[in-house]
Amino acid sequence: MANPCAGIAMRESVRAAPAYFDYAASTPVDARVAARMAECLTAEGEFGNPGSDHDYGAAAAARVARARVQVAASVGALPDEIIFTSGATEANNLALFGLANYYAAAGRHIVTVRTEHKAVLDPCRELERRGWRVTYLVPDRNGLLDCAQVAAALQPDTVLVSVMHVNNEIGVIQDLAAIAGVCAEHGAVRLHVDAAQSMGKQPLDFDSLGIDLLSLSAHKAYGPKGVGALVVSRKRGVQLQALQFGGGQERNLRSGTVPTHQVVGMGAAFELAAALREEEVKRIAALRERLWQGIGALAGVLRNGSAQHSVAHVLNVSFEGVEGESLLAAVRATIAVSTGSACTSATGEPSYVLRALGRDERLAESSLRFSLGRFSTAEDVDVAIATVIAAVTRLRRIGGWSARSAGA
Amino acid sequence: MYYSPLTRLHFERTECAGTLAGPPARRGSAGSPAQGTWVQFDVRTAPEGAREVVAAARFLAYGCPHVIAVADWIARAAIGREAKALLPLTVHQLREQFDIPIEKLGRLLIVEDAWIAAISAPC
């Protein structure tokens, strides 16, 4: 299979480094994106403050405007609907607190899902402390939400439904069209979508889906860290209360100097991601299947999340008879992956996402999330298969897994 | 998670993982996989003068790298020592030697319990 990015090999200069399988955590900035960003940093480039009323400022503002168009086009939104933020976490906070505060008189009930990112769940917990009520929906064992669950959860004073598009741990895709339809039927309910994992992996049309608020992140799509966006529907008349004040930038919703190089990087990355999406998805899906076929050959390996309704780049698996921290330690010299577990302390906190899917604590803890990306190769995948099989086999032998599972 | 060189050595190159075959050995275990840590020791003793000493030891462990590394170290270090229900080092000394976080002390106590259970078991 051909890699459309051949010649931009990520690890060319660091061949001894572990093979990277954590693209859902962060991606390297694409060299083409970095080149655009570099044009906005030094004295020879567009370094000015985009808010300044002189030629330097105007040049920077033009680059920001171009980036706004690129980001908007990649998600089917209008440029005026893009509010640049420091990332998806800030976008989620602005969406939740901004909307809840603005519409507080209309209602104080919010609906979300147990498998959302902490950047949604933690603001929801804080809103509960401040007097709002939050309903946390439980997805099915594949991680999917039924829109009937959303409909059943809506109350007369519900002001917001917040659902992520692509789950960061298991990669499942929620049916946004169906959920948006439920919200539309209810009238006053706004729909917020955390789409931090979607760009370049799954098509998304903000306007036609009827989404009110959409959170985006640049560094999950080969752009820089430290920049994201909240898309706020103008057509649907969504109003937010600002959370920070200062210079009135970004339609008074996000004061602070717009970081030209960051948003230019985001714009370039999103344009590239949209252009490469179909080809990349096809290539990466084949690599993921190769990975699953290889690892799945082991006994006692369970795939987490729907295989049918998931993005191409994420594979989350649990290994019976293996302790999670040891598994991660055993593979880390060769491959860089995330564990589904946050269990690196004695307190132990297995993945709440996998627990919500009904996995028991041990299986939730013994999971690995492989996420592939633009620079993943078949060679990387083969290294991962060999590494994981060797590590799991060894740890099971040390743990006497086959003996115990046989009833000894 | 940080692992000291000693932890990495005994985690990556476990020499005493397994069970003892052949003549009867004492066996004891502690903890459970369901709780996240389980350790089993097999210990074979032999008379040496007036003393009973450890002639061979093996372990099985389901747990974090620290648990596996310490269990391996104990199984190696016990050879030739008097077969007493005591570790070659206290759990606090082991924690210091392996540079293990204090919050994992409970897991080391499970390793110690497994050793005591094995040494105390009938042959």
HADDOCK unambig.tbl for C-alpha pairs under 7 A between the chains (distance, minus, plus):
assign (segid A and resid 323 and name CA) (segid B and resid 62 and name CA) 6.32 0.50 0.50
assign (segid A and resid 323 and name CA) (segid B and resid 63 and name CA) 5.58 0.50 0.50
assign (segid A and resid 323 and name CA) (segid B and resid 64 and name CA) 6.49 0.50 0.50
assign (segid A and resid 325 and name CA) (segid B and resid 64 and name CA) 5.50 0.50 0.50
assign (segid A and resid 326 and name CA) (segid B and resid 63 and name CA) 6.93 0.50 0.50
assign (segid A and resid 326 and name CA) (segid B and resid 64 and name CA) 4.92 0.50 0.50
assign (segid A and resid 326 and name CA) (segid B and resid 65 and name CA) 5.12 0.50 0.50
assign (segid A and resid 344 and name CA) (segid B and resid 1 and name CA) 6.64 0.50 0.50
assign (segid A and resid 345 and name CA) (segid B and resid 103 and name CA) 6.96 0.50 0.50
assign (segid A and resid 346 and name CA) (segid B and resid 103 and name CA) 5.55 0.50 0.50
assign (segid A and resid 346 and name CA) (segid B and resid 104 and name CA) 5.50 0.50 0.50
assign (segid A and resid 362 and name CA) (segid B and resid 34 and name CA) 6.67 0.50 0.50
assign (segid A and resid 398 and name CA) (segid B and resid 17 and name CA) 5.55 0.50 0.50
assign (segid A and resid 398 and name CA) (segid B and resid 18 and name CA) 6.43 0.50 0.50
assign (segid A and resid 398 and name CA) (segid B and resid 60 and name CA) 5.16 0.50 0.50
assign (segid A and resid 398 and name CA) (segid B and resid 61 and name CA) 5.77 0.50 0.50
assign (segid A and resid 399 and name CA) (segid B and resid 60 and name CA) 5.11 0.50 0.50
assign (segid A and resid 399 and name CA) (segid B and resid 61 and name CA) 4.50 0.50 0.50
assign (segid A and resid 399 and name CA) (segid B and resid 62 and name CA) 4.47 0.50 0.50
assign (segid A and resid 400 and name CA) (segid B and resid 60 and name CA) 5.96 0.50 0.50
